[in-house]
């Protein structure tokens, strides 16, 4: 495709002269024009191929781990830890990296929740000493609260949309405190810290946010 610099029109025919003003047209190399825009479909196919290869390797490694665990006649099913780690890697590859349709919020929440669940499985396989419930889960909730605050500053124009996530963090922290009352969580200090931190962050956001925070809660829950 050629272009006349005088008229500003594009000419599809292979000609050196503009048919309107009879000026010399600018010659464009189609190969150079195509190189400016990368082939997105080719990149997607490559990523899909890498994902399939990774899935195949994960299945093979998981089956090999189970086989070796059975043959070695071990008292501990360490293959479950291997399978859990491989499953989390596949989640990270297929959902967090390769999935372009999922939002960053759902990726962070699902990725963090599955990571915490994987640590609970590891704790259970190693004898379930409750370190995953006593420390890991509350620390994860505190990290999520910090990430929410950071996301609010990054997306400052719609910071009020994160109020719902802060409420979810309060509920999750409250569940940890309830589990400590029933003896499921043996060392509840971190659970109380997580609940207090979530409550303070929500209260600060609600007070500082003022009318926008109240309007967001009205829109979400039809209260106040």
C-alpha positions, 0 to 999 in steps of 0.5 A, a space after each residue: 500500500 502506497 500513500 500520497 503525501 500531498 493528498 493524504 490518501 492511501 493507494 492500493 494499486 502498485 503505482 508511483 504517481 498519485 491519480 489525483 494530484 499526479 505527485 510521486 507517492 511514498 512507497 511502503 514495504 508491507 513486510 516492514 509494516 507487518 513487523 511493527 505489529 506482533 502476531 498476538 495469535 502466535 504468542 497465544 499458541 506458544 503459551 498454550 503449547 508451553 502450558 500443555 507441556 507443563 501439564 503433561 510433565 506435572 501429571 508424569 511427575 505426580 504419578 512418579 511421586 505416588 509410585 515411588 511413595 508406594 514402593 518405598 513403603 514410607 509412613 508419610 505420604 510425601 507424594 501428596 505434598 508434591 502433587 499439591 505443589 504441582 497443582 498450585 504451579 498449574 493454577 499459577 500457569 493456567 489461571 494467573 498467567 495464561 488467563 487474560 479474561 480473569 481480573 487481577 483481583 480474582 487472580 490475587 484472591 484465588 492464588 492466595 487462597 489456594 496457596 494457603 490451602 496448599 500449606 494446610 495440606 503440607 501441615 496435615 501430611 507432616 503430622 498436623 502440628 497446627 502451624 498452618 492454622 495458628 500462624 500461616 492463615 492469619 499472616 496471609 489475611 494480614 498480607 491480604 489487608 496490606 495488598 488491599 490498601 496498596 491496591 486502593 492507592 494504585 486505583 485511587 479513583 475507585 478506592 471505595 470498591 475495595 470496601 467489600 474486600 475489607 469486609 471479607 477480610 474481617 469475616 475471615 479473621 473472625 472465623 479464625 477467632 471462632 476456631 480458636 474458641 473451639 480449640 481448632 486454632 491452639 495459639 490464637 494470638 495471630 488470629 486476634 492480630 489479624 482481626 484487629 488489623 482488618 477492623 482498624 483498616 476498615 474503620 480508617 477507610 470508612 472514616 477517612 472516605 466519608 460520603 463516598 464510603 457510605 454511598 458504597 455501603 448503601 449501594 452494596 447492602 442498602 443500609 445507612 
